[in-house]
Amino acid sequence: MTIVQTRGTEAASTEISWSSPDLNLWVATVNGDYAGMIEFTDGHFVVNDHTGEIIATTSSIPAAQSELAVHAEARVAANPVAELISHIAPRLARTPRTSYARGNAKCA
């Protein structure tokens, strides 16, 4: 699912990816960050958010994925600045310099 929120010229999108690392377990990531998981236990799907709190119990995997997607998108929409920063921050990372030049001399 993708949601695009616009405010002026700003735009934030939510990319939800699913993986199944084990039988009866599905893990969701939003833009590369852990968003929650779904586990099939006792005949139903238990949906946990990114903090481990149970947010829903459903009878099908599509319904469970939809519940988690809505929850994750609401969390991103509530804090679009943090989501934007998480995309920009890696680009702003600077590599430390081991030496610098001063005048004609190079210092280490």
C-alpha positions as CSV (number, residue, x, y, z in Angstrom):
1,M,0.0,0.0,0.0
2,T,1.1,3.5,-0.7
3,I,-0.3,6.7,0.8
4,V,0.8,10.1,-0.4
5,Q,0.2,13.0,1.8
6,T,0.7,16.5,0.5
7,R,0.9,19.8,2.4
8,G,2.1,22.7,0.3
9,T,5.1,21.3,-1.6
10,E,5.9,18.6,0.9
11,A,5.1,14.9,0.2
12,A,5.6,11.8,2.2
13,S,4.9,8.3,1.1
14,T,4.5,5.1,3.0
15,E,5.9,1.9,1.4
16,I,4.7,-1.2,3.3
17,S,6.7,-4.4,2.6
18,W,5.8,-7.9,3.9
19,S,8.0,-10.9,4.6
20,S,7.3,-14.3,6.1
21,P,10.4,-15.4,8.0
22,D,8.6,-18.4,9.6
23,L,5.5,-20.4,9.1
24,N,2.5,-18.5,10.5
25,L,4.4,-15.3,10.9
26,W,4.4,-12.2,8.7
27,V,6.5,-9.1,9.3
28,A,5.8,-5.6,8.0
29,T,8.3,-2.8,7.3
30,V,7.5,0.8,6.4
31,N,10.1,2.5,4.4
32,G,12.7,0.0,5.8
33,D,11.6,0.4,9.5
34,Y,9.9,-2.3,11.5
35,A,6.1,-1.6,11.5
36,G,4.7,-4.7,13.2
37,M,3.9,-8.4,12.7
38,I,1.0,-10.8,12.3
39,E,1.0,-14.2,13.9
40,F,-1.5,-17.1,13.2
41,T,-2.3,-18.6,16.6
42,D,-5.3,-20.6,17.9
43,G,-7.2,-20.3,14.6
44,H,-6.9,-16.5,14.1
45,F,-4.5,-13.8,13.1
46,V,-3.1,-11.6,15.9
47,V,-1.8,-8.2,14.7
48,N,0.9,-6.5,16.7
49,D,2.1,-2.9,16.0
50,H,5.8,-1.7,16.1
51,T,5.8,-1.7,19.9
52,G,4.4,-5.2,20.3
53,E,0.9,-4.0,21.3
54,I,-2.0,-6.1,20.0
55,I,-4.0,-3.9,17.7
56,A,-6.4,-6.4,16.1
57,T,-7.4,-10.0,15.8
58,T,-8.8,-11.1,12.5
59,S,-10.0,-14.3,10.7
60,S,-7.9,-13.8,7.5
61,I,-4.4,-12.7,6.5
62,P,-5.7,-9.9,4.1
63,A,-7.8,-8.4,6.9
64,A,-4.8,-8.6,9.3
65,Q,-2.5,-7.0,6.7
66,S,-5.1,-4.2,6.1
67,E,-5.4,-3.5,9.9
68,L,-1.6,-3.2,10.3
69,A,-1.3,-1.1,7.1
70,V,-3.9,1.4,8.3
71,H,-2.2,1.6,11.7
72,A,1.2,2.2,10.2
73,E,0.0,4.8,7.7
74,A,-1.8,6.7,10.5
75,R,1.4,6.7,12.6
76,V,3.4,8.1,9.6
77,A,0.7,10.6,8.8
78,A,0.7,11.8,12.4
79,N,4.5,12.6,12.2
80,P,5.4,13.3,8.6
81,V,8.5,15.4,9.6
82,A,10.1,12.4,11.3
83,E,9.4,10.3,8.2
84,L,10.9,12.9,5.9
85,I,14.0,13.2,8.1
86,S,14.5,9.4,8.1
87,H,14.8,9.6,4.3
88,I,17.1,12.6,4.2
89,A,19.3,11.8,7.2
90,P,21.4,9.1,5.5
91,R,22.2,11.5,2.7
92,L,23.4,14.1,5.2
93,A,25.8,11.7,6.9
94,R,29.4,13.0,6.7
95,T,32.5,11.0,6.7
96,P,35.0,12.0,9.3
97,R,38.2,13.5,8.1
98,T,41.5,12.1,9.4
99,S,43.6,15.1,8.4
100,Y,43.2,18.7,7.3
101,A,45.3,21.2,5.6
102,R,46.4,24.5,7.2
103,G,48.2,26.9,5.0
104,N,50.9,25.0,3.2
105,A,51.3,22.4,6.0
106,K,49.3,19.2,6.2
107,C,48.4,18.2,9.8
108,A,47.4,14.7,10.8
